[in-house]
């Protein structure tokens, strides 16, 4: 099974759904709520997962602004 994402003009959606009905045994039409709210959801998700992994691998740690000022103030 494969998942395919289509970008369709709003006015064409009813026609497309009507056409796909003839393939109801082969095609499952799903609405992805994530993509409805954010068309780049999965790209952003992938990027955030990579950032998180990079943070986990890096031995450095975040410090507070006060600690930063004490350490690096001129």
C-alpha distances in whole Angstrom, upper triangle without the diagonal:
4,7,10,13,16,20,22,25,26,28,25,23,24,24,20,19,22,20,16,18,18,14,14,13,10,10,10,13,14,17,17,21,21,20,23,25,25,23,23,22,19,21,24,23,22,25,27,25,27,30,30,29,32,34,34,34,38,41,42,43,43,47,49,50,54,53,52,55,57,56,56,58,61
4,6,10,13,17,19,22,24,26,23,21,22,22,18,18,21,19,16,18,18,15,15,14,11,10,10,12,13,15,15,19,18,17,20,23,22,19,20,19,16,18,21,20,19,23,24,23,24,28,28,27,30,32,32,33,36,39,40,41,41,45,46,48,51,51,50,53,55,53,53,56,58
4,7,10,13,16,19,20,23,20,18,20,20,16,16,19,18,15,17,18,15,15,15,12,10,9,10,10,12,11,15,15,14,16,19,18,16,16,16,13,16,19,17,17,21,22,21,23,26,26,26,29,31,31,32,35,38,39,39,39,43,44,46,49,49,47,51,53,52,51,53,56
4,6,10,12,16,18,20,17,15,18,18,14,14,18,16,13,16,18,15,16,16,13,10,11,10,10,12,12,15,15,13,15,18,17,14,15,15,13,15,18,18,18,21,23,22,23,26,27,27,29,32,32,33,36,39,40,40,40,43,45,46,49,49,48,51,53,52,51,53,56
4,7,10,13,15,17,15,13,16,17,13,14,17,16,14,17,19,17,17,19,16,13,12,10,10,10,10,13,12,10,12,15,14,11,12,13,11,13,16,16,17,19,21,21,23,25,26,27,29,31,32,33,35,38,39,39,38,42,43,44,47,47,46,48,51,50,49,51,54
4,6,10,12,14,12,10,14,14,11,12,15,14,13,16,18,16,17,19,17,13,13,11,11,11,11,14,14,11,12,16,15,11,13,15,14,15,18,19,19,22,24,24,26,28,29,30,32,34,35,36,38,41,42,42,41,44,45,46,49,50,48,50,53,52,51,53,55
4,7,9,12,10,10,13,14,11,13,16,16,15,18,20,19,20,22,20,17,16,14,13,12,12,14,14,11,11,14,13,10,12,14,15,15,18,19,20,22,24,25,26,28,30,31,32,34,35,37,38,42,42,41,40,43,44,44,48,49,47,49,52,51,50,52,54
4,6,8,7,6,10,10,9,11,14,13,14,17,19,18,19,22,20,17,17,13,14,13,14,16,16,13,12,16,15,12,15,17,18,19,21,23,24,25,27,28,30,31,33,34,36,38,39,40,42,45,45,45,44,47,47,47,51,52,50,52,55,54,53,55,57
4,5,5,7,10,11,10,12,15,15,16,18,21,21,22,25,23,20,20,16,17,15,16,17,18,15,14,16,16,14,17,19,21,21,23,25,26,27,29,31,32,34,35,37,38,40,41,43,44,47,47,47,45,48,48,48,52,53,51,53,56,55,54,55,57
4,5,6,8,10,10,12,14,15,16,18,21,21,21,25,24,20,19,16,16,14,15,16,17,14,12,15,16,14,18,20,21,23,24,25,27,29,30,32,33,34,36,38,39,40,42,44,45,48,48,47,45,48,48,48,52,53,51,53,56,56,55,56,58
4,6,7,8,10,11,13,14,16,17,20,21,22,25,24,21,21,17,18,16,19,19,21,18,16,19,20,18,22,23,25,26,28,29,31,32,34,35,37,38,39,41,43,44,46,47,49,52,52,51,49,52,52,52,55,56,55,57,60,60,58,59,62
4,6,5,6,9,10,11,12,15,17,18,19,22,21,18,18,15,16,15,18,19,21,18,16,20,20,18,21,23,24,25,27,29,30,32,33,35,36,38,39,41,42,44,45,47,48,52,51,51,50,52,53,53,56,57,56,58,61,60,59,60,63
4,5,5,6,8,10,10,12,15,16,16,20,19,15,15,12,13,12,15,16,18,15,14,17,19,17,20,21,22,24,26,26,28,30,31,32,34,36,37,38,40,42,43,45,46,50,50,49,48,51,51,51,55,56,54,56,59,59,58,59,62
4,5,5,6,9,10,11,14,15,15,19,19,16,15,12,14,14,17,18,21,19,17,20,22,20,23,24,25,27,29,30,31,33,35,35,38,39,40,42,44,45,46,48,50,53,53,52,51,54,54,54,58,59,57,60,63,62,61,63,65
4,5,5,6,9,10,12,14,15,18,18,15,16,13,16,16,19,21,23,21,19,23,24,22,25,26,27,28,31,31,32,35,36,37,39,41,42,43,45,46,48,49,51,54,54,54,53,56,56,57,60,61,59,62,65,64,63,64,67
4,5,5,6,9,11,11,13,16,15,12,13,11,13,14,16,19,21,18,18,21,22,20,22,23,24,26,28,28,29,32,33,34,36,38,39,40,42,44,44,46,48,51,52,51,50,53,54,54,58,59,57,60,63,62,61,62,65
4,5,5,6,9,10,10,14,14,11,11,8,11,12,15,17,20,18,17,21,22,20,23,23,24,26,28,28,29,32,33,34,36,38,38,40,42,43,44,46,48,51,52,51,50,53,54,54,58,58,57,60,63,62,61,63,65
4,6,5,8,10,10,14,14,12,13,11,14,15,19,21,24,22,20,24,26,24,27,27,27,30,32,32,33,36,37,37,39,42,42,43,45,47,48,49,52,55,55,55,54,57,57,58,62,62,61,63,66,66,65,66,69
4,5,6,8,10,13,13,11,13,12,15,17,20,22,25,22,22,26,26,24,27,27,27,29,32,32,33,35,37,37,39,41,42,43,45,47,48,49,51,55,55,55,54,57,58,59,62,63,61,64,67,66,65,67,69
4,5,5,7,10,9,7,9,8,12,14,17,20,22,20,20,24,25,22,25,25,25,27,30,29,30,33,34,34,36,39,39,40,42,44,45,46,48,52,52,52,52,55,56,57,60,60,59,62,65,64,63,65,67
4,5,5,9,10,8,9,9,13,15,18,21,24,22,22,26,27,25,28,27,27,30,32,32,33,36,37,37,39,41,41,42,45,46,47,48,51,54,55,54,54,57,57,59,62,62,61,64,67,66,65,67,70
4,6,8,9,9,11,12,16,18,22,25,27,25,25,29,30,28,30,30,30,32,35,34,35,38,39,39,41,43,44,44,47,49,49,50,53,56,57,57,56,59,60,61,65,65,64,67,69,68,68,70,72
4,5,5,6,9,10,14,17,20,23,25,24,24,28,28,26,28,28,27,29,32,31,32,35,36,36,38,40,41,41,44,46,46,47,50,53,54,54,54,57,58,59,63,63,62,64,67,66,65,67,70
4,6,5,7,9,12,15,18,21,24,23,23,26,27,26,28,27,26,29,32,31,31,35,36,35,37,40,40,40,43,45,45,46,49,52,53,53,52,56,57,58,61,62,61,63,66,65,65,67,69
4,6,8,11,14,17,20,23,25,25,25,29,29,28,29,29,27,30,33,31,32,35,36,35,37,40,40,40,43,45,44,46,49,52,53,53,53,56,57,59,62,62,61,64,67,66,65,68,70
4,7,10,13,17,19,22,24,23,24,27,28,26,27,27,25,28,30,29,29,33,34,33,35,38,38,38,40,42,42,43,46,49,51,51,51,54,56,57,60,60,59,62,65,63,63,65,68
4,6,10,13,15,19,20,19,20,24,24,22,24,23,22,25,27,26,27,30,31,30,32,35,35,36,38,40,40,41,44,47,48,48,48,52,53,54,58,57,56,59,62,61,60,62,65
4,6,10,12,16,18,17,18,21,22,20,22,21,20,23,25,24,25,28,29,28,31,33,33,34,36,38,38,40,42,46,46,46,46,49,50,52,55,55,54,57,59,58,58,60,63
4,7,10,13,15,14,14,18,19,17,20,19,19,21,24,23,24,27,28,28,30,32,32,33,36,37,38,39,42,45,46,45,45,48,49,50,53,53,52,55,58,57,56,58,61
4,6,9,12,11,12,15,16,15,17,16,16,19,21,20,21,24,25,25,27,29,29,30,33,34,35,37,39,42,43,42,41,44,45,46,50,50,49,52,54,54,53,55,58
4,6,9,8,8,11,13,12,15,14,14,18,19,18,20,23,23,23,26,28,28,30,32,33,34,36,38,41,41,40,39,42,43,44,47,48,47,49,52,52,51,53,56
4,5,5,6,9,10,10,12,10,11,14,15,14,17,19,19,20,23,24,24,26,28,29,30,32,34,37,37,36,36,39,39,40,44,44,43,46,48,48,47,49,52
4,5,5,6,9,10,12,10,12,15,15,14,17,19,19,20,23,24,24,26,28,29,29,32,34,37,37,35,34,37,37,38,41,42,41,44,46,46,46,47,50
4,5,5,6,8,9,6,8,11,11,10,13,15,15,16,19,20,20,22,25,25,26,29,30,33,33,32,31,34,34,35,38,39,38,41,43,43,42,44,47
4,5,5,5,7,6,8,11,11,12,14,16,16,18,20,21,22,24,26,27,28,30,32,35,34,34,32,35,36,37,40,41,39,42,45,44,43,45,48
4,6,6,10,9,12,14,14,15,17,19,19,21,23,24,25,27,29,30,31,33,34,38,37,36,34,37,37,38,41,42,41,43,46,46,45,47,49
4,7,9,8,11,13,13,13,17,18,17,19,22,22,23,25,27,27,29,31,32,35,35,33,31,34,34,34,38,39,38,40,43,43,42,43,46
4,5,5,9,10,9,11,14,14,15,17,19,19,20,23,24,25,27,29,30,33,32,31,29,32,32,33,36,37,36,38,41,41,40,41,44
4,6,8,9,10,11,13,14,16,18,19,20,22,24,25,26,28,30,31,34,33,33,31,34,35,35,39,39,38,40,43,42,41,43,45
4,6,5,6,9,10,11,12,14,16,17,18,20,21,23,24,26,27,30,30,29,28,31,32,32,36,37,35,37,40,39,38,40,42
4,6,5,6,9,10,10,12,14,15,16,18,20,21,22,24,26,29,29,28,27,30,31,31,35,35,34,37,39,39,38,40,42
4,5,5,6,9,10,10,12,14,15,16,18,20,21,23,24,28,28,28,27,30,31,33,36,36,35,37,40,39,38,40,43
4,5,5,6,9,10,11,12,14,16,17,19,20,21,23,26,26,26,26,29,30,31,35,35,33,36,38,37,36,38,41
4,5,5,6,9,10,10,12,14,15,16,18,20,21,24,24,24,23,26,27,28,31,31,30,32,35,34,33,35,38
4,5,5,6,9,10,11,12,14,15,17,18,20,23,23,23,22,26,27,28,32,31,30,33,36,34,34,36,39
4,6,5,6,9,10,11,12,14,15,17,19,22,22,23,23,26,28,29,33,32,31,34,36,34,34,36,39
4,5,5,6,9,10,10,12,14,15,17,20,20,20,20,23,25,26,30,29,27,30,33,31,31,33,36
4,5,5,6,9,10,10,12,14,15,18,18,18,17,21,22,24,27,27,25,28,31,29,29,31,34
4,5,5,6,9,10,11,12,14,18,18,18,18,22,24,26,29,28,27,30,32,31,31,33,36
4,5,5,6,9,10,11,12,16,17,17,18,21,24,25,29,27,26,29,31,29,29,32,35
4,5,5,6,9,10,11,14,14,14,14,18,20,22,25,24,22,26,28,26,26,28,31
4,5,5,6,9,10,13,13,13,13,17,19,21,24,23,22,26,28,26,26,29,32
4,5,5,6,9,12,13,14,15,19,22,24,27,25,24,28,29,27,27,31,33
4,5,5,6,10,11,12,13,17,20,22,25,23,22,25,27,25,25,28,30
4,5,5,8,8,9,10,14,17,19,22,20,19,22,24,22,22,25,28
4,6,8,9,10,12,15,18,21,24,22,21,25,26,24,24,28,31
4,6,9,11,14,17,20,23,25,23,22,26,26,24,25,28,31
4,5,8,11,14,18,20,22,20,18,22,23,20,21,24,27
4,7,10,13,16,19,21,18,17,21,21,18,19,23,26
4,7,9,13,15,17,14,13,17,18,15,16,19,22
4,6,10,13,15,12,12,16,16,14,15,19,22
4,7,9,12,10,10,13,14,13,14,17,20
4,7,8,6,7,10,11,10,12,14,18
4,5,5,6,9,10,11,12,13,17
4,5,5,6,9,10,10,11,14
4,5,5,6,9,10,10,14
4,5,5,6,9,10,13
4,5,5,6,8,11
4,5,5,5,9
4,6,6,9
4,6,9
4,6
4
